[in-house]
Amino acid sequence: MKKRPPEKPEKGKNTLPGYVVKALGEKGLDAGGALFSIKGDMDSEACYKDTRLFFDEKGLYLAFCREKTVKPKHGHVPPDPEITVDKIIAVPAEEADSLSIERYTSTGRLIMSCGEETSPLTYFSPGLAGEFDKFARVFNTYKETGEVKLPDDGAGDENKCKKCGAPCPPGKDFCRKHDKNKGTATRLIKFFGGYVPQIAVILFFMILNSATNVLVPQLSTRALYDDVLANAGDTVLAESLKALGVLVLTVVGIRLLKVLLTMIHDYMSASILPRVMYSLKVKIFEAMQRLSIGFYSSKQTGSLMDRVTRDATNIYWFFTDGIPRLILDGTTLIGVLIVMFMMSPKLSLIALGTTPVLLFTLIAGNKFFRRLHHRVWVTRSRARSLVSDNINGQRIIKAFAKEEDESEHFGELSRDVMSAEIKVGLSEATLFPLLDIVALLITTIVLGVGGVMVAKGENNMTTGTLLSFIVYVNMLKEPFGFLSWISNWWARCSDSAQRVFEIADAIPEITEKEDAVGFENLRGSIEISELEFEYEPAKPVITKMNLHVEAGTMLGIVGKTGAGKTTIANLIARLYDAKEGSIKIDGIDVRDLKLGELRKNIGLVSQDIYLFIGSIADNIRYAKPGASMDEVIAAAKAACAHDFIMKLPDGYETRVGAGGQSLSGGEKQRISIARTIIQNPKILILDEATAAMDTETERNIQRSLSSLSKGRTTIAIAHRLSTLRDSDYLAVISEGTIVEYGTYQELMRLKGEFFRLYKIQSEALKTIGIGGDGEETGEDSQEETHHE
Amino acid sequence: MSDNMQTISPDALRTEYVSPAQCEFFTGSSGFLGARINGTEYRRVILMRALPLTRPDEYICISDVEKNELGIIEKLSDFPPEQREMIESELSKRYFCPVITEIKSVREKFGNFYFDVMIGERKKNFTVKNISKNIRYHGSGFDIIDIDGNRYNIPDYSQISGKSRRNLDPYIY
C-alpha cells in the first residue's frame, strides 16, 4: 500500500498542506506563499474549532474551518480531509508588529501588538501552548529580521509519538505501542535469561506436581471403590485389607512425592526470583540516577517511589505467586480434562457444557468484587491520610482547639470505610454461596446422568469411575477461578513493568557531549549571555539575561520571590539546560563541559536543605567520602555548626534524615554549608543559604565564608540585603532579567529598585525597633546595615 | 504590649467589594474587556475566580494587566443581566472547562487512562495520567485534567448515567 506523505510538512517547512491552500483559494485567499503555519483548536470565543494560523509576506491570517478526516478504503491512499472554511481574519503586515501568548487556567490566547495597541486574536487549548509560542517567536523574528528562522527546540512535538501522536514517556520519541522496545513479557523474561536450566527444572517439577494431582483421584476414589471395596465381598478379608493397605500406601506415597516436588520447585524459585528482582531494582535505580532533575519535577512522572517499590513488588508477586499457580493450575486443568475425556467423553461434554455458567459467574463476580474492593481501598486510604495529617498537624490542631472537629471528620471517613466494608461482606456472603450453588448444579447434573449410566452399565461406567469423575469436575473449579482473574493480575504486572521500563528507557535531558572537555586551571569566571529559560512552554522564567561574574569575585543577587534567582543557580550548575543563549565558565559553554567535572567545581548550597539518612559526619563528608575527621570538624566550624553538633548527645555520630534527630532549619542549613565547604569548589553558589538563621549566626558564617571565598567565585542569592553586604557586585533581578547591576554604592546612588528594597527593609527594621536611622545613601548607610 | 506593637483595626480586615454602582464593564474596540471602577477607566481588566470549583459566581477578583487588584465582586448575581453576561463570557474563556455529559469508556493501558466521553453532542477522547492527582472531587462532581492541562468538568456526579458512573468509579481516589 502506498504511503501518503504526512499532512504536517517536514520540519523546517511549516507551510500549509495543499488541501488547505486549495480551500482557502476557493474563498479568495491565495495562501500558497505561506511562510509558516500551525493548526489551532479554538476560535476567538474559546469554542472548539479547527483553525489554521499562518503568515506570508503580506500579512497574518487566521482561518476558522471544519476539518473532517476521511477514512481510507482498505489498501487505498488516505484521501485529503474534508475542509470547510467558515471565516478568515486577515491582518495586513503593517498592522501586526509582534505576537505574544498569554496562558490562563485552562486556555491560552494569542495577542497581537501594533505600536502601543494590543488586541486578542484567538484562543487555544493548553496542549498547543508550545506550538503557539513557537509561531509567535517565528513571526516576531521574521518581523525583526525578515527571515523565517525555526527554533530548534522541537516545542510542540515533545512527548508525542512520532508515529501516532499519542503521549510518549518522557525522553522518548515513540509511544509504548510503537516503541521498538515493546513486548513487556519478552523484556521481563529476558531478566530470567541467566537461569534457563534452573527454570527448565522448575517447570519439569511443576508438571510432575500437576500429574500427581491428576493421579490421586484415580487411586483414592476409583481404585478404592472399583478394585477394593467392590470386590470386598468376593475375597477374603486379609486380601481385601492387603489391597486396601497397598492403595493407602500408594496414595500416601504420591502425596509425599507431591510435597517433595513442591519443596524442590519452591526452593529453586526462591533462589532465582530475588536475584531477578535485585537486577531489576538496581537497573531502575541506576536509570533514575542518570535522569535529569527535570524528570523528577515533571508533573507527568508520578510517584517514582512507587516504581522502585510498589511496581517492583507487583512484578515480584506475579512471578512468585502468579506464574507458579498459572503453570500448576494450567497443567492440572489440561491433565484433568484429558483424564475426564478418557473416562467418559459423554459426561465430560455434559460437564463442560455447563461450565460457561460457572465461568460467567466467576468473571462477573471478579469484576463486581474488584469494584467493591477498590471502593474499600479508596475509603481506607482517605481515612489513613487523615490520620497521618492529624498526627503531623497535632501542634496546629491543639493551638486552634480543633480536636473535636478532627474527630468528627475522622468519624465521617471511618463511616465510609465501614459502609464499604459492610457492602463487600454482604456481597461476599451472598455471592460465594451462589458460586457454590452453580458448582453444585454441575455436580448434580453429572451425578444424575452418570448415575443412570452406571445403572445401565453404559460405557463401562462404574460407581468408582463416576465418583472419581465428580472429584475431577470439582477439581476444575479452582483452575477456572484462577484463570478467570490471572489476566487482570498480568495486566497489573504488565503496567508495573511498563512503568519500570519507562524509567530504564528514558533519555536524560541533560547529557554529556561525546567530545566534552574538562577544566585546565579553572579560574571561575562566569559569562551569561542572552539567556532564556522556561520550565513550561510560554511561561518564561529567564528572558534575555546578560551577566558577567569576574573570577574570584562575589556577586550578590537580589529580587522578589519568583524573579528567577534560583533558576540562575540551577542553570549554572546545569541542572537544566538553557532554552536559548549560553552560560560560559572560563569561556567554555557549560554544555561542552564534562558534567562530573562541572558539578565537582560548583558548590551549590540550595534553599531546599536535604540531609540523607546517616550520621552528621557522613552528611558533611558526602561530597568527599574520604575526608578525615579533622576536615569534617574544620568544615563544621567554618559553617558555625560545630557548637550545636557538640551539644547533641551523639555529637558527630548523631543520626539525621528521616527517622533521625530533628534539627532546626538553621542547623540543617549549617550542615549543608559544611558539606559544601568540604567539597572545596571553585565556584560557590549560596541560594538563600543562611535564610533560616539568626542574624548573628549568619554574620559568623559570612565571616568564615568570606575568608574561604578568597580566590573563589561566589554567587550569593538572598532576600535579606544584609546577607549580601560583602558582595563585590550586586545584580537586581526582576521578571527574569537583570534590571540593575553595580556595586552597593552605585546602586544606592542610582535610587532604583535596589534602593527601594533597601528602604523597605530598613523601614521594617525600624518598625520593630531595630537599626535604620532614616535617610541614608552610600557608604554610611552600608555601615548602618552592617550593624543592624 | 510593646509600644511598637500595633493593634489591627477591623477596617484592615474588611474586604472591599465592588458593587454594580461602582463598576461598569465594557468591551473595548481592541476586543478586550475593560471596566470603569470608581470613576477610573481601565482599557483591559482581568477577572479571576477565588473559588473556581465550588462557587464560580462569587468572589471574582478584578485586576489590571499589571495584576494589581482593583476590587472583588462578591456576587455576580448583584450585577444587571447584560453586565453579568459580559463577565461570564470573559470568565468562561479563561476557565474554559467543557462539561462531560457521558463517560463512554475509560481504558487503562500502561499507566495512561484513555477517556472516551461525550461533551454534549460532541465526542471527545483524552488521556489522563496520574489519576489520583488529576481526577479531583469538588463537593458534588469532579474535575478531570488531561496530560495537556485541559480541564473537563462533571458538575454533578449523581446526574450522569449509572453506566458512566460505573466506568469512572474504579478510577476515583
Interface residues (C-beta under 8 A of the other chain):
Chain A: M42 S44 E45 A46 Y48 Y104 T105 S106 T107 R109 E117 T118 S119 P120 Y123 S125 P126 G127 L128 A129 N159 A166 P167 R176 K299 Q300 G302 R370 R371 H374 R375 V378 S381 S494 D495 Q498 R499 E502 T767 I768 G769
Chain B: S2 N4 S30 G31 F32 R44 P52 S89 S92 K93 R94 Y95 F96 C97 P98 E108 K109 F110 G111 N112 R122 T127 K129 N130 D146 I147 D148 G149 N150 R151 R166 D169 P170 I172 Y173
